[in-house]
Amino acid sequence: MCGIVGAFSPQKPFDKLPFTTRNLDRIHHRGPDAQGFYVDDHAMLGFRRLAILDLAGGGQPLYSEDEQIVVLINGEIYNHHELRQRLADHHRFRSRVDGEVLVHLYEERGLDFVNELRGMFAFALYDRKKRRLVLGRDRAGQKPMFYQWSQGSLRFASEIKPLLQDGDKPAVSRAALAEYLRFGYVPSPRTILEGIHKLPAGSVLVADAGTTPRTIDYWKLRFSRDDGRTVPPREAEQWCKDLRSTLSSAVKMRLESEVPMGFLLSGGVDSASVFALGVGGLDKRRAQAFTIGFRGAPIDESEAAAEVTRRYEAKHRIIHLERSEATSLDEILHRVEEPVSTDALLPTACVFEAVSRAKVTTVLSGEGSDELFAGYTKFARATRDPELERVGPLERYLRHEEFVFTAEERATLLGEDIVDPRFDELEREARELDPLSQMLLLETRLRLPDRINLRLDRTSMAHSIEARAPFMDHGVMEFAATLPHAVRTGPNFNKHALRHAMRDALPEVVLSARKAPFHAPDTWFTDAGQDEALLGPDAIAEAGLVKPEPVQALRARARAGDRAAQERIFSLYVLHAWHRAFYRRLCA
């Protein structure tokens, strides 16, 4: 797990160094153990290392035998042993680090090499002979890659901050603002800043001499139309058996580590399943689970989590936080770098702070399950609401999200109607599916990479922790996409397939529990003084992101108890907290 900074000038040599160690130091938290560089007339690659495998000999950059191929990789290649064994007859490996297989796979297969990788990763590969740079991102979008193309030069990094030279003042993108108001985050390839892009999940960007960089999709999760049939018990049992086998394989391949490892355990079926399938593969002295709770929160799953760990006789750390112990929202948003309208930001950051204090470097988590097995109540509402039968897939998907704004509301807030056709192709694909499959397609293409994984990556890496999510293994995702809905959800949309698959491995208190939201008490996010400081008319006018008048009207509705208005106000609160915490600090 690491951080990457780089630049590439395919047509002409650099006039001056495109970045310095100061740029790399901005992501020191992603790799506090070591750094490395490669520099020539056309490319400059910088690397910060968080050592997980081959602690002594796994530094980067990584090279081919003739040093014509140079690679930096952030993340893990979980099938590297299998790939290494196949490649060893024809290539010489210099280390035991997993990322070295990329060098030799590229030599063997060219750009198709990425199809053989199983893992979470973002990489930069420089082919000196062809004067080509390839950037890549894993299928689920677990690891980030940002880039900007300007005046014939490509700059890229694991986070936004290293891309910005001192004094840079990029504009806030109006199109991205519209998308934030529509989704609660900014979907790839945009970012909130003009001119800086996110490489989409499951794609590579190729920059060759003489051409404009092009993006190529190498993987997309596909869903088929479900016919609504009843599944016989014997067939349903086999589906669940195969699900458990597939998930177990994904968990086991994520247990390789030469540093202390733990599990994030909320008490829900997702993280409990990962824990139950993985704890047996570790020495009990090394296996420990982390559960966090919040003083004053309406829901506390710590006892359910404790029952899981008692069953497996594993070490368990339960941390109950006071508000005074929690990281501020401003600090979290400065780390996350983009506005994300979710109340899970704060508790996720607190979990990783606790893991860091325990000196654990790698954890397994349960993220990705709800998006595959329809774990949110919105799925049931959206597929059972007769009013949605006549609307398009995106409207159906977003209608029950109270924190997002309608097209009319967005136009009022922004003072203009910003219509972007870039989602038309995705919507056409979704129209061929049944309502639930439409929801799952949009959830895994949009929300999973650009909201869930944005939060998971930034809050973990801020504390130099690698978070591995077995549900986002592409084998698990592809299997889940084939499940009949009768098996996936059951009659009650309670992740029936996963609960049934794990029924002999988890206590009843977990198997029978309903989905519980992961958030801190509402009062931990906002107070009256901060609300006025961020959303008062003068503050809104000064920030210049949205119009002040509709915000004040919305605040009045929220104070009167309108739940939808309260959710929308929270989105605007996060947006303006981001502007204060990240944008103003960046451009000061």
N, C-alpha and C positions, 0 to 999 in steps of 0.2 A: 504494500500500500504506500502510495507516494504522491508527490506533486510534480507537475511538469510545467515548464515554461519554454517557449521556443519561438523562432522566427525563420522564415524561408523566403529567399529572393531568387526565383527561378531564372529570371532573364538576365540580371546583371549583378555583379558583386555588391555587397553592402557598402554604402558610403561611410557608414559609421556603425559601431556596435548597436544592435537593435534593442538590447536590454543589458542590464548589469546585475551583479549579485544582489543589489537592493530589490529588484523585481522578484528574484528567487526567494529572498528573505521574507517576502510578503506571504509565502505559503510554507514557512518553516514548520508550522503546526502539522502539516500533512506529512512531513518527513524530517523529524528532528535528529535522526541517527547519522546521516551523512549527506553529502552532495556530490554531484558530478557534472561534467560539461563535455560537449563536443562543439568545436568551432571550425568552420572553413569559410571560404569567400561567399558562399551562398546559403549556408545554414548555421544556425546557432541553437543548440539544444541544452537546456539546463534541467537539473533533476534534484529533488529532495527525497531522501529515502526513509521510510518507516520499515525497519527490518523485521520480517516475519519468517522467511525461509533463508537458509544458507547465510546465517548471520555474519560470518566472517568474509565470505567470498562473493556475495550477491550484489555488489554495487552496479550502478548503471552510469552511462550508457552500456548497452550490450551490442556486440559486433559479430559479423560473419568472420569466417577464417581469414578472408582477404581484407577485412575491415571496410568493404565497400557498402555494406548494409549496416545501418546504425539504428538502434531501437531504444525508445523509452517507453515504459509501461507502468501505469498506475492500476493496481488491482491484483487479481489472482486468476491464473489459468488452472482450473481444477483437474483437467485431464492431461496435465503436462507429463506425468509418468508414462502414460500410454503413447503420447506423441513422441517423447524423447526416445523411447525404446525403438519406435519405428524409424526415427531419423538417425539414430546413432551409427548405423552401418555406413552412412554416407557423409556424416558431418561430425566435426569435433566440437564438443561442448567444453566451455571454460569454467562453468560454475554449476551449482545445483539449483539455481534460482529458476522458478517456473517460466518467467517471461522470455528466457533464452530460446524457447521453441519457436517464437515468432520469427526470429531471424531466419532460421533454416526452413520453416514452412514457406515463407515468402520466396526463398530461393527455389523451392520445389514447385510451388503452385502459383506464384504471382499474386494478384489481388484476390484470388479465390481462397487464399489461405485462411481468411477470417472465418469461413464457414466451418472450419474444423475446431474452432476454439469453444471450449465450454467454461464459462466463468463470468466474472464481473471485471470489466477492464475499460480503460481508455488508453490508447497508445499513439505514439508518433513514430513512424518508420521513415527513415531517409535513405533513399537509393541513390548513392553518389554517381554510379555509372549513368543512370537515366536522368539524373538531376530531377528526381521525383520525391515529393513528400506525401505520405499517406497518414491521415488521422482516422482513428476508428473508435467506436463506442459500442459497448456490449448490447445485447438484444433487448434487455429490459431497461436499459438506461441507468444502471446502478452507479456507474462512475461518470463524472462530467467531463466535457471538453468544450471550451469556449474558443472562438476564433474571430478574427477580423481581417478582411482583405482590403488593402488600401494602397494605391499607387504602385501596383505590381508586387507588393510584399504581403506575405501571410504571417500573422502573429497568432499564437495559440497558447492556451494555458488551462490548468485544472480549475482555476477560479478566475473571476473577473479582475480582481485588483491588480495582478501582475501585468495585465495587458495595458494598463494605463500609466503613461509616463507622468512624471511630476508636472502639474499644471494643466493636464488634460481635463477638459470639462465637456464630456459627451452629453448630448441632449437626452432628456427622457423621451422615449419614443411614444408618440401619440397613438399609433396603432397598437403598441404593446399595452398602453393604459386601457384602451378599449377592451383588449383581450383579458386583462386582469379583472376588470369590472364584470366581464362576461363569465369567466371561469373561476376566478379566485387565485389565479397564478398565470404565468405567461407561458403558453405552449411553445415548444421548439418549432422552428429554429430561431425564433425571436428571443431577445432578452428585453428587459425593461429599458436598456440603454441603446440609443441609436447607433448603428454600425457594428455592434458586437452581437455575435450569434452563438447559439447553442448547436452543437452537432446533434442531430436527432438520434434517438436510440435505434440500434440495429442498422447503422449506416456507416459508411466510410466517406471521407472527403479526400479527393485525389488532386494534387497540384503538380502539373507537369510544365516543363519549360515550353513557352509558346502558347499556352492555353489558359483560360480562366478556370479556377478550381471548380470541380464538379462534385456533387454529392450523389452517392450510389447507395440505394437500400439493398442490404444483403439478407434481411430477415424482417418479416412482419408476422405477428400472431394472427392467425385466421380462425374465424368461427364459422360453423355451418348452420344453416337454418334448422332449428329443432322442430320436429313434427308433432310434439306434444303427446307422444305415445306413452302408454303405461308400460313400465319396464318390469318383467317378471322377477320375482324375488331371487332366483338363482343367478340371473344375469346381473341384477343390481349388486349382489354379493361379490361377483367377480370384478365388477367395476371398482368397488371399494378395496378389494384385495390388491388390484393392480395399482390403484392410487397410493396405497401405503407402501408398496414396493418401490414405486417411482420416487416418492418423497424420501423414503429411507435412503435410497442411493444418493440422492442429492445432499442429504444431511451428512452422510458419512464422508463424502469427498470434500466436505468443507471443514473437516476436523483436523486437517494437516496444519501444524503450526509448531514453531520452535520457541514460541513465547507463550505466556499464560493466556488461557482461554476461558471464556465464560458464556452464559446464556442470559438473554433478557427474558424475563418471565413475568407476564402480567397477570396470570391467572385465567386468561382466556384460552380457548382451544387451539389457537394458532401457535402461539409461543410455547404452550405446553406440549403440543405435538412435536415441535422441533426439539425441545428438551428431552422428551421421552425417547425419541429415536436416536438422539446423539449422545446422551450422557453415558451410555454403556460403552461407547468407543473411547472414552477418556479415563485415565487414572482418576479414581474418586478423590484423590488429594488435589487434583488439578481442576476438577469440575466444580464450578460454582455458579449459582444463579443469582440474578439481581432483580429485585422487585422494589418499585418505588411507590410511595403513597403521599398524599398531601393532607396536612392538617386542615380539617374543615370541608374536605371534598365529600360530595354525597355518595360516592361509590368507592369502596375499598376492597380490592381483590387480593390483598396480601395473604389472607388465610387460605383461600383457594390455592394460591401459588405455593404456600407452605405445605399443603397436603400433597401436592405433586412432588416436591423435593423430598418429603419424608418417605414417600413410597420408594424413591430411588436412593435414599440415604446419601443425599448430596448436600454439600455446603450451600447455605442460602443466606443472602444478605437482604434484609428488609429495611429500607430507609424511608422514614416518614419526615417529610420536609415542612418546615415553617416558611412562611412567605419571605421572611428576612434572609433565608438561606438560598433563595432561588436567584439565578442569573436574571438580569433585567431583560425585558423585551428588546430594548434598544441594542444591547450587546449581542443578543441572538441574531437580530436582523442584520447587524453589521457583518456577522459571520456568514449568514445565508446569502446576502448580497442582492436578493430580489424579494419583493413583497410576496408573501404566501399567506392567504387568508385561511389559517387553521389554528385552532386553540391547542393543537398537539405540539406546537413548536416548543413551548416552555417545558412541559414534562419530558419531552424527548431529550432536550438539552440537559435537564437535571439528571436523567438516567445516566448519560455519558459522563457527567461530572462525577457521579458516584463510582462508576466503573474505573475511571481514571485514578481516583483516590485509592482504589484497591489494587493498583498496579497491574491491571489486566489490559492486554493490548488488542485482543481479538474476541469478538462476541458473535454468537448466532442469534438471529431475531426472527420474528414471525411475520414481518411485513410482506405484503403481496397476496396473502390468502383471501382477504375480503374481496379483492378485485377479481379473483378467479372463481370463487365459490358464492358470489352474490351475498356477502355478509352484511351489507348495510341495509337498513330499513327502506332506504330510497328505492332499492331494486323492487321490492314488493309493491310499494306505492305506485311506482311508475308503470309497472306491468299490469296493475289491476285497476288503474284509473281510466274509466271509459272516456273521459274528456280528452285523453291523449291519443286516441285512436286515429285522429285526423291530422296530427301534427308531425313534423319531420323528426328524424332520430335525434338531432342535437337539441331541439326544443324539448323533446320527451326526456332526454338525459338531464337537462338542466332545470326543468320546471320545478322539481321538488328540492332544489338547492336554494335555501332561503337567503344564503349570503351572496348570491350573484344577482346582477341587475338585468332587467329586461332591455330590449333594444331601445325602447322609448326612454327609459331611465338613463341609459348610457348617453344617449344624444343630449338629454337635458343637462347631465353632469358635465359633459365635455364641450357643450356648445356647438357640436357638429355630429353628424351621423357618419361614423366610420364603418364602412362595410368592406369586409375582406373575403374574397371568394376562395381563399386557400383551403378552407375546410370542405369545399364542395365535393371533392373526390372522395374524402372519407365518408361524407354523408351518403353519397351514391352507393358506396360499398355497404354501408349500414342498412340501407333501404331493402337490400336483398335478404335480410335476416328477420327472424322473429323478434318481438320487443325485448325480451331478456337478453338475447344474443347481441342486439344492438347496444344495449347498456354496457355489456361486458366488453365489447369491442372498443367503445369509446373510453371506457374506464382504463383499459390496459394500454391504449394508444396515447392517451392524453394525460390523465391524472396520475397514473403510476410513475412514468418517467419524470414528469416535470413538477409534480407536487410531492408525492410520497418520497421519491428518491432524492429530490433536492433537499428535503428536510433531513432524511436519514444520513446522507453523505456529509452535509455541512456540520450537523451537530455532533456527529461521531468524530470526524476528522479535526474539528476544532480542538479536540482533546487527544489527538494522535491515536485514535482507536479505529480499528478495522471492523466494520459491521458486515456480516455475511448473512444473506437472506435466502435460504433454500427454496422457498416458494417461488422465487424469481429465477430459479434454474430453468433454462428454456425447455428442458425435457419435461419438467413438471408443468410448465405453462402450456406446452403443446398437448400434453395428456389431458389437462383440465379443460382445454378448449373443445375436446371431443366428448366430454361427459353429457349424457342426456340430462335435460333439466330435471326430470323426475328423480334422478339420482343426485344431481348437484345440490338442489335446494330442499328436496322433500316438500311436503305441503305447507310448511311454515317458514320457509326461507331462513333456515337455521344452520346452513352449511352442513346439510345432512350427510353428504358423501364423506367429508372429513371426520365428522363425529362418529359415523358408523365405522369408518376404517380404523379409528383409534380407540374403539370402545373397550378393548381389553388392556389398554396401556395407560389409561387416565382415570382418575377418580370420578365418581358420579357428580360431585360438586362442579367439576369443570365441564363434563359432558352435557349436563342439563342447564348450565348457565346461559342466559341470553347475552347477546352482544352488548358489551359495555363500552362507552366512549372513553378514550384515553385523554383526559384533560385535567388541568388544575382548576380549582374554584375560580369562577368568573372574576371575582374581586382581585385576583392576583394579576390580572392583565391591565385593568384600567381603574382609575379613580377619577373623581370629579375634576380635580385640578389638572390632571394630564389630559382628560377629555377636552377641556376648554383650551388647553395649550396647543393641542393638535388639531382640533376640529372647530374651534371658535371661528367666527367670520374673518377676523384679521389674520389668523393663522392659515386658513384655507386660501385667502387671497394672496398671502405672501408666498406660499408654496407654489401656487399657480398650476396645480395639477387638474383640479376640477373647479366648477363654479360654486361660489359660496352659498347662494340662495337655496338651491335644492338640498344641500347638506343640512342647513339649519331647519328646513322643513322636515327632513328625515329624522333629525335629532328630536324634534318635538314629538313626532309619532312614536319614536323609541321610548321617550320618557313617559308617554301615556300608556306604555305596555304592549305596543305592537311588536310581536315576536319577529316578524319578517323584517321590520325596520331595525330592530336591535341587531339582527344578523348582518344586515347591510352596513350599519354603522360600524360594526366590528371590522368589516372589510376595509372601510375608509380609514379607520383608526390604524390598522396595520400598514396601509399604504403610506400614510403620513408619518407614522413612526419610522418606517423604512427610509423615507425621504430625509428625516432628521438624522437618523442613526448612520445611514450609509452614504446617501448622495451628498449631503452637505459636508460630511467629514471628508469624503473623497475629493470634493471640488473646492475645499477651503483654501 
